[in-house]
Amino acid sequence: MAPLKAFFPVLLASLAACRQCTNLTIPVDISSRQGLFKEVPVETNLDVRAFTTRFNEYQANLTATLLQGYQTLKGSYEISAQYCHPDNGSNGIIQLLSHGIGFDKTYWDLNYNNFNYSYVNNALENGYSTLAIDRLGIGNSSHGDPFNEIQSQAEIEALNAVTTKLRSGAIGQIGSYKKVIHVGHSFGSVQSYWLSALYPNNTDGVILTGYSTASQFLAYFAAGANFHSARLNQPLRFGNVSISGLQQFAAKYNVSMDLVPALQQLVEKAGLDLSAQDVWNLVGSTEVGNLITGFNKTAPPLNYPSGYFANSDLTSDQYLFLFPGNYDVGLAVVGEQTKQPVTTGELLTIGSAPMMSPFTGPALVITGEHDVPFCGGNCYGQVPNITAPNIPAGVKTAFPAASAFEAYIQPDTGHGLALHYNATAGFQVIQDFLANNGLAAQ
């Protein structure tokens, strides 16, 4: 039964011991050679679904259809980050963490259930420092035009700029690090791999979670997300129009976090045969939840323009990220409450990464057994043009010069490794791989 308490604020215990964390903003200057796309209507949810329909057309290529040429994007941006180090200080090795689509930097340090799902805590316990970033265009980092500014290439350049600053000590609150390990999840893994291909000397280790080189399953992801315009899906968090009117409506009709028990009281007074679970299902597992004030309120709103897409609701979260039976529904609700969007430009350029990386350090791929966007739900399956014992193992061909390569399949896990009951076991696989391949922190 889905817990009603999942709709109430989580009472957070004190931060786990042995860590010092700071939120900061990192200015970066980038120059990015990238696509110039024809913009198509993406104002309404029906527009967004039309975009997805064209994006997923068999034997068609929407990227090529909309591409009008190329441009060099130059600009100054801000990257929001959380820096953490063990209580006993840094030892010169830091993990730079890049989140995937649907998340922000908090993916790596989930505070649910006293941080029991925190990758950051696991890394700190193994002696590493961490820097988790909101990717360019997402969360509290600089936003931009969703078609022709916030594209994969621009985000790679921002990631590389942050990396260079880490090495040189140009981030005043942090100091310099001799070794930088790039850890990604999903689209963050795409970008970490991409950085290793373009700037192989600017990374010391590559950890790719929720990743493979089997691109044919991207359509599964786009369809299963049931994308909406972000500003319409969670208007009080993401919106950029009519926010004051929505807030007045919510206040007048008491549309708050108490909606579930309030509805249950009305049901009981009316003598209707509708259980608490039925009420929860109507609100918690549908788009209704995204309209509840406390459920999606951010101060100030993130102000995403049209062209930023969000997955529809909790059911799409389960399909995209979770393996049924091995996750806490309460944590899944928190994931829906705090989700983040994807831009049209990111979708149109996500498949443009180089086919091969000249990186000569250690590389690990760790992907959930039932990952949908990178394995079609079965990472032990076989796909055309990949001659490997399983789908993640096929990534080895992209790292021909790696000093060490390993592909690990996390059992009973979907795409969102950090959201499952056995997450910490997967985290430790990562730390052990690093320690066994010349990147031990202790």
MOZIQUI-V657960 format. One line per field, one symbol per residue. burial: b if it has 9 or more other C-alpha atoms within 8 Angstrom, else e. Layout:
BEGIN
burial: ???
END
This chain:
BEGIN
burial: eeebebbeeeeeeeeeebbeeeeeebebbbbbbbbbbeeeebbbbebbbebbeebbeeeeebbeebbeeeeebeeebbbbbbbbbbeeebeebbbbbbbbbbbbbebbbbbbebbebbbbbbbbbbbbbbbbbbbbbbbebbbeebbbbbbbbbbbbbbbbbbbbbbbbbbeeebbbebbbbbbbbbbbbbbbbbbbebbebbbbbbbbbbbbbeebbbbbbbbbbbbbbbbbbbbbbbbeebeebbebbeeeebbbebbeebbeebeeeeeeeeebebbbbbbbbbbbbbbbebbbeeebbbbbbbbbbbbbbbbbbbbbbbeebbbbbbbbbbbbebbbbbbbbebbbeeeeebbbbebbbbbbbbbbbbbbbbbbbeebeeeeeeebbbbbbbeebbbbeebbbbbbebbbbbbbbbeebbebbbebbebbbebebbbe
END
